[in-house]
Amino acid sequence: MPLPDATPALPPFDSVAAFEAALAALPGPDQASIDAATARQQQLTKPPGALGRLEDLAIFLASWQRRERPSLETAKAVVFAGNHGVAAQGVSAFPAEVTAQMVANFAAGGAAINALTGAIGMKLDILALDLDHPTADFTTAPAMTADECLSALRQGASVVARGTDLLLLGEMGIANSTAAAALCLRSFGGNAIDWTGPGTGLDGAGVTRKAEVVAKAAARHADAPATPFETLRRLGGRELAAIAGAVLAARHAGVPVLLDGFICCSAIAPLAAAAPGIVDHCIAGHCSAEPGHARLLERLGLDPLLRLNLRLGEASGAAVAAAVLRSALAAHNGMATFAEAGVSDRG
C-alpha cells in the first residue's frame, strides 16, 4: 500500500488571491480511469447496472484516484472544531464550553465518530481551531479577520495528502448550525427561516429566534462583496473555513471527499455559489434531519447516499456512508469477470 504523499497539494493560501486562484482552476477527473473502471463493470458476472449506484460509486472513486481498481486503504476522517461568538445570542440548546468538552471526548475515544470510524477501520484525526478565542459575533462584525480566515483555510488544507484514498469531513462547534444557515442564506438566497433548524434541539420558539439572528447577520453584511472568501470570513467559523480549505486542497490533490451533514456541506456553499464544479469530487454521505440540508443538497447538485434522520454532525453520517463505499469497491474489485468465472455473457 503506497503511503500518502505529504507534499502540499497546492501552494498555501497565503493571500485571498491565492485562494481565489485555486478555486478558479479546478482539475477534473481522469477519463482513462473512468473508461477502464466502466469496462471492468461491464465484464463482471452480473447484468449491466444490476448493482445500481454501487457501480457508479466505484467508477467515481476510480476517476479521482486515477486507477481502474480504487481503494479505501488510506482513507481517513477529519473533524474540525471551532467556537462561535454568535453563541452569545442564545442560538443553541448547549453552552459554548461543550465544544472543548466534546473535543476531549473525541480524544478519549468516547464519541459516536470514534465508534463509527472504528467499526469501519478508518483513521480519525481531530483538529481544534483556537477554541479559547471564539469568532466574533457576526451580527455585529465579521466573524473573522482576513488573516484569521486565511489561517483556517490553510489549516484545513494541511490535512490533505496526495495519495489519500478518501477524505471524510465533519465538524464540531456550538452555534455552528447558525453559521451554516447564514452561509447558505448569503450564498443561495431565500429567507432565513428556509435555512434555519433546531440544531442541537431548539424548540419552535428557539428556532424562530435563531432565524431572526440569521436574518440580522445577513442584513449586517448585505453590502459586503459577495465573494466566497468574504462570505466565509464574515458569516462562517474557523472549522467551516477549514472544511472549505480541505475540500479545495483535496480537489487539487485528486482526493475524493465524503461530506457529512448540513453544517459540513454549508462550508462549501460560498465556493459552490461562485464555482459550482467544486462539488464534482464530493459525495454527500447522507441527508440529515436538519431542515435546510435537503434544500442545500439540491442547490449543490448532490444526491445523498443515505437518509437515516441523523443530525449529530462530527462526520458520523459520512462514516456510516463510507461502509457503502466499501461495499461498492468490494464488488468492483472482488467479483470475477465472465471470462474468469467461465460464465457466458449475453454475447
N, C-alpha and C positions, 0 to 999 in steps of 0.2 A: 504494500500500500504506500504510494508516494505521500510524503508529508506536505502539508500546505506551505506555500512559499510566503515568507514574511515580508517580502518586498512590497512596498506600498502599491496599491492598485492604481493610483493616480497621484499627481502632486498634491501636497496638503492644501487644505482650504485656508491659505494664509491671507486671503482677501476675499471680498464679496465677488470681485471679478473672476477669481479662480473657481469659486463655487458656481457662478453662472455659466462659465465656460464649460465646466464638466457636465452641467445639465443640458447644455446646447449641443453636445457631441456624444450622444448615447450610442455605443456599439450595439450591433444586433446579434442574433443567434447565428449558429453555424449551419448553413444549409446542407452541407455534405453530411453532417451528423444526423440532421433531420431525415434526409433521404435514406441513410443507412439504417437508422432505427425503424423507419417506416417499412422498409423492405424486410427487415427481420420480423416485424409484427405480422406481415403478410405470409411468412413462411412457417409460423408457429402452428402447432396442432390444435387448431380451433377455427371456427368460421370467422371470416374477417369482421372485425368490430364486435365480436362476441363478449369481450371484456370491457366494452364501453369506454368510460372515461379513464379507466386504468391504463388503457393503451395510449390515450392522449397524454397522460401524465408521464409515462415512460419516455415518450418522444420529446416532450417538453424538457425534461431533465437532460436528455441526450443533447438537445440543441444548445443548451447553455454550458454543459460540461464538455461539450465538443468531443463526444465519443459515442460509438454505437451502443455500447452497454454501460449506462450510467451506474453510479454507485452512491451509497449514503454512508460510506465508511468514515469519512471525515466531517460528517455533518455536526453542527453544534447549535445550541440555543444560547441567546444572549438576552438578558433582562437588564434594561436601563432604569435607573431610579432617579427621581428628581422631586424637589419640593416647590410649591407654588404659592406666591404671595396672595393670590386671589382666594386662597383657603380662608383668609380672614373675613371674607364675605359670608361665611356660613353656608357654602355650597355643597358640603359633603356631610355625610352622616358620621364620619370619623374625624378625629383631630389630626393635625398635621404631623404630630410625632409618630403616628403609625407608620409613616414611610420608612423611617430609620428602624423601627421595630421589626417591620417585615423584611428589610434587608438583612437584619441579624438572623431572622428565621430562615431566610434563604441560605445564609452561610452555615447555619446549623443543620441544614438538610430537612427542615420540618414543613416546608410549604408544598402546595399542590404541584408546583412546577418541578420540585425535586423528585416527587414520587412519579410524575408522568415522564420526565426525561429518563429517570432510572428504569422505568418499565420498557422503554424502547432502546436502552443502552446508548444514550446520547449525552455528549459533554454539555455542561451548563456553565456559563460564565455570568457573573453579576457585576455590573458597573454602576456604582453610586456616584452621582454627579453633584458634588458640593452641597450636600444635604443641609449643612449648617447655614447656608446662605440661600434662602428661597428666592425665586424670581420676584420681581416687583409685581404689585397688584396691577394687572393690566387694565383695570377700569380707570386708573388714574395716570398711568405711564406705560411705556413699552415694557414688556416682561423682562427683556434682556437688552443690554447694550450690544452694539455690533460685535465688539470683541468677545463678549460672553457667548453670543450665538455662534460665532466662528469657532470658538473653543469647543463648544458642544458638538458641532458638526465634525470637527477633527477627531474628537474622542469617539464618536460613532464610527467614523471611517476607519479608525485604528483597529477595530475588532475584525476587520475583513482581511483575509489572506488568500492569495491566489491558490487554487487547488482545493479549497474547501468545497465539499460536495453540495452542501445546502446550509443556508443560514436561517435559523428560526429567530424571529424578533418579538420581544414583548417589553412591557413596561410596568413600573410601579410608581405611584405618586398621588398622594391625597390631593383631590381637586383637579386632577388632570382630565377628567371627563368634561369639566367646564372649559378647559383649554381646548380640548378636542372639538367641542361644539362650536367654539369661537373660530377655530381654524376652518372648519367646514363652512360656516356661515360666510366668512370673508372670501373663501375660495370658490364656493359654488352658489352662493346666494340663498334666497328663501327667507324664512322668518326664523328667529332664534328658537322658537318652540319646536320647529321642524327637526332641529339637531340636538335638542336637549332631552335628557332622560334621567332616570333615578340614580344612575351611577352605583354607589355603594349601598343604596337602599333608601333614598329620599321618598317621602310621601308626596301626594299630589300637590299640596301647598309648597313643599320644598322644591319640587320641580319647577313650579311657576316662578318662585323667587330666583332660582338658578337661571331660568331663561331670561329674566329681567337683567341679571348680571351679564349674561352673554350679549344681550342687545346693547347694554350700556357700553360694554367693551368695544363692540363693533362700531358704535357711533363715535366713541372716543378716537378711534384710529381711521375713521372713514376717509379722511383727506390724505392719508399716508400713501406712498407709492404702492400699487397693488402688485408687487413682485413677490416671488416665492420667499426670498430672504427676508424682506420686510414683514411679510405675514408671519413667518416663523418667529422672528425675534420679538415682534410686538404682542402676539397672541399665543405663542407656544410656551414651551418649557424646555429645560435643558435635556431631559430624557427624550422629548419629542424631536428636538433638533438632532439629537444623537441618532435616533432611528432614521431620520431623513438622510443624515450623513452616511450611515451604514448602507442604506438602500442604494444610494448613488455610487458609493465606492464598490459595492457588490456588482453593480452593473458593469463598471469598468474592469472588474476582475473576472467577469464571466461566472459569477457565483449566483445561482438561483436562490430566491428568497421566499420563505414561507411566512406570511403575515398572520398576526393574531387578530384581535378584535377591533372594536370601534376606535379606541384610543390609538392603538398601533397604526391602523390604517389612516387615521386623521393626520398623522405626522407627514404623510406624503401627499395629502390633499393640495397644499400650496404648490408643490412641484408638479403634480398632475394637471392642475389648472392651467399651467403655462406650457407643460411638455407632457401631453397625455401618454406618450410612449414610455414614460418612466416605469409603468406597471408591467411592461412586457416580460420582464424576467421574474415577476412576482406571482405567487399563488395565494389566494385568500383561504386560509385554513378553515374558517368557519364563519357563519353569520351569527353574531351574538344577539342576546336579548335586548341590548341597548337599542332603543327605537331608531336612532339615526344610522345604525350600521347598515341596514339593508339599503337605505337611500344612498349612503356613501358608496357602497359596493357597486350600485348601479351607475353612479356617476364615474367611478373609476373603471367600469367595464370589466369587473372581476366576478366570476361565478364561484361562490364558496363551495368548498368540498363538503362541509358538514353543517347541519343545523341542529344543534343539541341544546339550545336555550342556555348556553353558557354566558356568564357575564363577570368572570373573575379577573381577566387580564393575565399579567405575568407570563405570557406566552403559553398558557395552559391549553387553549384551543388549538394553537399551532402544533403543540406536542402531540395531541390526540390525532390531528390530521396527518402528522408525519408517519403514523402507523399505516395509513392508507397508502402513502408513497412507498413505504417498504413493501407492501403487498404488490403494488404496481411493478416494482423492479424485480421482485421475486418471480413474478410471472414472465416478465420480459427477458430476464437473464437466465432463468432456470428451466423454462419449458423447452422441450425438444422441437426441432423443426420436423416437417413432414418427412423430409429425406432421412433425418437421423432416426426417426421412430419407425420408418418403413410403412407409413400410413399414406394412403392415396389422397391427394388433394382433389380439388374439383376439376382438375385437368384444364 
